[in-house]
């Protein structure tokens, strides 16, 4: 079974719900998904640890999960993509993992800024169809392609 690392911001309810919805689609399609908010660690829930201890534990767990994956799937939303997810993307790309992205946020595109070439160059494919909701776009892509 193909293992997918899901790189995305996870700092509010909307982001977490979006991540869970796309993860469910990937899992329904037969992928084994590591979703950090569900399968890793979240700093606010790590009680009794210093910020440095939390950071080291999160970093080590996420790096190990990327090392064990076949594919990295990244949410590219925001004026700029999440900096942690960008590090995860760079690490996965350097490890020759297949990388895919989804972009639903048009704010940067409206200003003519779209994606930095150092990010877009890492991806095999970016789902950015503005005519479909992300869930429908992902389902459509998976019906015709494998990650």
C-alpha positions in Angstrom: 0.0 0.0 0.0 1.3 3.4 -1.0 2.2 5.6 2.1 1.3 9.3 1.9 2.6 12.0 4.1 0.1 14.8 4.3 1.8 18.2 4.7 -0.4 21.1 5.6 -1.1 23.8 8.1 -3.0 22.5 11.1 -3.5 25.6 13.3 -7.3 26.1 13.3 -10.5 24.1 13.0 -11.0 25.0 9.3 -7.5 23.8 8.3 -7.9 20.6 10.4 -11.3 19.8 8.9 -10.0 20.4 5.3 -7.0 18.1 6.0 -9.3 15.4 7.4 -11.7 15.6 4.4 -8.9 15.2 1.9 -7.2 12.5 4.0 -10.5 10.5 4.0 -10.6 10.7 0.2 -7.0 9.5 -0.1 -7.7 6.7 2.4 -10.9 5.7 0.6 -8.8 5.4 -2.6 -6.5 2.9 -0.8 -3.7 5.1 0.4 -2.1 4.8 3.9 -2.0 8.4 5.0 0.1 9.9 7.8 -1.7 13.0 8.9 0.4 14.9 11.5 -2.6 16.3 13.3 -4.0 12.8 13.8 -1.0 10.5 13.7 1.8 12.8 15.0 2.1 15.4 17.7 0.5 18.9 18.2 2.5 21.2 20.4 -0.6 22.5 22.4 -1.4 19.0 23.4 2.1 18.1 24.6 1.9 19.0 28.2 4.8 19.1 30.6 7.4 19.7 28.0 9.5 22.7 27.1 9.0 24.4 23.7 12.4 23.0 22.7 11.4 19.5 23.7 8.2 19.8 21.8 9.9 21.1 18.7 12.5 18.3 18.7 9.8 15.6 19.2 7.6 17.0 16.5 10.5 17.4 14.1 11.8 13.9 14.7 8.4 12.2 14.3 7.6 14.1 11.1 11.0 13.4 9.5 10.6 9.7 10.4 7.1 9.7 8.8 8.5 11.4 5.6 11.3 8.9 5.5 8.7 6.1 5.6 6.4 7.5 2.9 6.3 7.0 -0.8 4.4 10.3 -1.6 4.1 13.7 0.0 0.8 15.5 -0.5 0.8 19.2 0.4 -1.8 21.8 0.9 -0.5 25.0 -0.7 -3.2 27.4 0.5 -2.5 30.8 2.2 -0.9 33.9 0.9 2.2 31.9 1.1 2.3 28.1 1.8 2.9 27.1 5.5 6.6 27.2 6.3 6.6 23.9 8.1 4.9 22.2 5.1 7.5 23.8 2.8 10.4 22.3 4.8 8.6 18.9 4.6 8.2 19.3 0.9 11.9 20.2 0.4 13.0 17.2 2.6 10.7 14.8 0.7 11.8 16.1 -2.7 15.5 15.7 -1.7 14.7 12.1 -0.6 13.2 11.5 -4.1 9.6 11.1 -2.9 6.8 11.8 -5.3 5.2 15.1 -4.4 1.7 16.4 -5.2 -0.1 19.5 -4.1 -3.5 21.1 -3.9 -4.2 24.8 -4.1 -7.6 26.3 -3.6 -6.6 29.8 -2.3 -6.6 32.4 -5.1 -5.2 35.3 -3.0 -1.7 35.0 -4.3 -2.7 34.3 -7.8 -4.9 37.4 -7.9 -1.8 39.5 -7.2 0.2 37.7 -9.9 2.4 36.0 -7.4 1.2 32.3 -7.6 3.8 29.8 -6.5 7.5 30.3 -6.1 9.4 28.1 -8.7 11.4 26.5 -5.9 8.1 25.0 -4.6 6.3 24.4 -7.9 9.4 22.6 -9.3 9.0 19.9 -6.7 5.6 18.7 -7.7 4.6 16.0 -10.2 1.1 17.6 -10.2 -0.7 20.4 -8.4 -4.5 20.2 -8.2 -5.6 23.8 -8.7 -8.9 23.6 -10.6 -10.8 26.7 -9.4 -14.0 25.4 -10.9 -14.3 22.4 -8.6 -14.1 22.1 -4.8 -10.8 20.5 -3.7 -12.5 17.3 -2.6 -14.1 16.8 -6.1 -10.9 17.7 -7.8 -8.9 15.1 -5.8 -11.5 12.4 -6.4 -11.5 13.1 -10.1 -7.7 13.0 -10.2 -7.5 9.8 -8.3 -10.1 8.2 -10.6 -7.7 8.6 -13.5 -4.2 8.5 -11.8 -2.3 7.0 -9.0 0.0 9.0 -6.7 
